[in-house]
Amino acid sequence: MCVAEISGNHLHDYGRAVEIVHAAKEAGADAVKLQTYTADSLSIDCDNEYFQIHGGLWDGMTEYKLYEEASTPWDWQPKLKELAESLGMECFSSPFDFAAVDFMKDCGMPAYKVASYEINDIPLIRRIAALHKPVIFATGVAYPEDIERALQVCKEAGNEEVMLLKCVSAYPTPYEEINLAMIPTLAEKYDCLTGLSDHSMGSVVPIGAVPFGIKMVEKHLTLKRADGGPDGAFSMEPEEFKDMVTGIRIMEKAIGTSAYALTDKQVKERNGSRSLFAVKDIRTGEALTPENVRSIRPGYGLHTMYYEEVLGKKALCDIAKGTPLAWELFS
C-alpha cells in the first residue's frame, strides 16, 4: 500500500488539501493519511528552553507554534475522507489524544497510526486498541521495550491487527541512518506486518525497501516543495510520488520467489543455448570429427557434455551441414 501523508502541506487552505488528495489519486496512492490533533493536545504555549526547537527545519520555533502551523482542521477531515473514498482510496489518520481517537471513530476511520513519539503513550494506545481496528506503529524513536509494551497492550485488548513501520525521526533523513536491513528483524522478532515511513529525499529508499517484505510505504506529499510549509522541504511532489509508485510496482513484480527455477519464458529461451551440430556435410560411414562437429548455438542438438563421446562415431546416414546431432544419426 502506498500512502500519501498530507500532514501540514495544505498550508491551512482547504482547497489546497483537496488538490493534494486528487494529486495523490493521480499519482497512484492507495490511501491518504491525515493527522488529528490540536496544538494543545501535543504541547503547551510556552517558550522556555524545554519547548524550543533547536536545529533542523524548524529551528527557532516553539513546539506549540509548529503544531499550530502543521495541524489539519478537524472539520475538514470527514470531507477529505469522503473525497478520498469517492476516488477509490482509503483515508486514515494519526490521533494524538483521546478526543482525536473518538473523533476518528465517529468519522469511521479504517485504521489508526500511532506516531513515533506517541509509542510510549500507553493510555492512548489502549484507547485505540480497544476499537479493534488495525493499528500502525511508527518506530522512529522506539526502544525495543517500547514496541513490546505497545504490542502487549494491543494483545491484551484482543487486537492483533498491527503493523510496525521502520522509521527514522529525522527530517529529511540521511540515507546512512535508514537501516532497511532492520525490517526483517522487526517482522521476525514481533511476528507482525512491516512497512516504511520514509522521510528521505527521493524514491530510492522506499523502492529498495520492497524486497525486505514491507506491505506499506508512507511518504509526505505536497503540490510543490517551493510552496513551503512545515513539511514541504522533505515532501514529494506529485510526479515524484507517481514515479515512486511505478518503481514499487515494478519491484514487487521483480522479487519473485527464493526457489531456483526457470520461468516458462526462460525454459523456452534455453533453445538459444549451445548444443552439438554438424558444421559440415557428413557422408554415411564417415567419422564424426572436430572438423565436422562443433558445440554451437542454438540448443536443438545433443548436449555439449557428449562432445568427446560422439567423436569417432560413424554416421548411419548422410548428415547435412546445420543438422542438430541426435543419437540415431550415428553409432
Disulfide bonds with the S-S distance in Angstrom:
none
